[in-house]
Structure formats: structure tokens, C-alpha cells
Amino acid sequence: MKKLIVTNLLALAGFLCLSVIIVSCSETTSKTETTVVSSEPEIQVTAPELVKEYDANEVAADEKYKGKTVTVSGIIHDIGKDLGDDPYIILSSGQEMELTSVQCMFKDKGQVAKLSKGQQITVIGKVDGKLMNVLINDCQFKK
């Protein structure tokens, strides 16, 4: 009787370990896949046009842009780092008061360090919606 209980407990422990390994592997794979930027942008837009659409109707703009790879061009309004020390540039909305802009997040500080405010630039990235600014992640410079 004790042998049967021990055998069942060992089998249950093995099953739980295997389940944890499978879940961990699948979570790692899905996180990796979400950060990949398509080489072919789905949409081309200027920063002022993108801001205008989000200001007019955020829900409609999300339907059109969110999760999609875009090529966006504009003039650099600001350059900085977020709380996680990741570099970003802010493209001007073209409005007098910059309440909403396009914030392009990069992984490579070296690329962003070479830029300057007022410079015209074109980037490719994935739109993540609006949170104060229209966020574009995993940005790369268009060649």
C-alpha cells in the first residue's frame, strides 16, 4: 500500500515538472515571436498623419494600425531614454502644442546617439497603440 502511494506521488511530481517545462518553453517562444518586426511594412504614414488619426478616433486608428508594421517619417522633436534605459525618439506631430506625438522605441543606443533634434527621419516599427503618445516599438531605420 505504501509502495503504491509513493509510486503515485513520484508519478505526479514527474508530471508536474514536465508541465512546468512545457509551459515555460511555450511562453518563451511566444515572447520572442512578438518582438520580430516584419521586413515589409504594411503601411506608410507621416507622424503628423498618424497623430491626427489617433486624435480623431483612437479606436478606429487602433483598428487600422495597432499590431501592424509601419514606415513612419517625420522630424525629430526629442531624443531620450525611458525608465528601462531604452532609447527613443519623438517625432513631431506638426502641431503648435505637442500634446500627442509619435514615440519610436529602439533597442540599439548607438543608432539613436547619432541623431539630432530637427532631423528628418524615416523608421520602420510595430504600432502599439496610444498611451499619451502613439507608441511604435522595435524601431529600425529605413535603409
Secondary structure in CASP SS format (residue, H / E / C, confidence):
PFRMAT SS
TARGET T0000
AUTHOR 0000-0000-0000
METHOD secondary structure of the structure
MODEL  1
M C 1.00
K H 1.00
K H 1.00
L H 1.00
I H 1.00
V H 1.00
T H 1.00
N H 1.00
L H 1.00
L H 1.00
A H 1.00
L H 1.00
A H 1.00
G H 1.00
F H 1.00
L H 1.00
C H 1.00
L H 1.00
S H 1.00
V H 1.00
I H 1.00
I H 1.00
V H 1.00
S H 1.00
C H 1.00
S H 1.00
E H 1.00
T H 1.00
T H 1.00
S H 1.00
K H 1.00
T H 1.00
E H 1.00
T H 1.00
T C 1.00
V C 1.00
V C 1.00
S C 1.00
S C 1.00
E C 1.00
P C 1.00
E C 1.00
I E 1.00
Q E 1.00
V E 1.00
T E 1.00
A H 1.00
P H 1.00
E H 1.00
L H 1.00
V H 1.00
K H 1.00
E H 1.00
Y H 1.00
D H 1.00
A H 1.00
N C 1.00
E H 1.00
V H 1.00
A H 1.00
A H 1.00
D H 1.00
E H 1.00
K H 1.00
Y H 1.00
K C 1.00
G C 1.00
K C 1.00
T E 1.00
V E 1.00
T E 1.00
V E 1.00
S E 1.00
G E 1.00
I E 1.00
I E 1.00
H E 1.00
D E 1.00
I E 1.00
G E 1.00
K E 1.00
D C 1.00
L C 1.00
G C 1.00
D C 1.00
D C 1.00
P E 1.00
Y E 1.00
I E 1.00
I E 1.00
L E 1.00
S C 1.00
S C 1.00
G C 1.00
Q C 1.00
E C 1.00
M C 1.00
E C 1.00
L C 1.00
T C 1.00
S C 1.00
V E 1.00
Q E 1.00
C E 1.00
M E 1.00
F C 1.00
K C 1.00
D C 1.00
K H 1.00
G H 1.00
Q H 1.00
V H 1.00
A H 1.00
K C 1.00
L C 1.00
S C 1.00
K C 1.00
G C 1.00
Q C 1.00
Q E 1.00
I E 1.00
T E 1.00
V E 1.00
I E 1.00
G E 1.00
K E 1.00
V E 1.00
D E 1.00
G E 1.00
K E 1.00
L C 1.00
M C 1.00
N C 1.00
V E 1.00
L E 1.00
I E 1.00
N E 1.00
D E 1.00
C E 1.00
Q E 1.00
F E 1.00
K C 1.00
K C 1.00
END
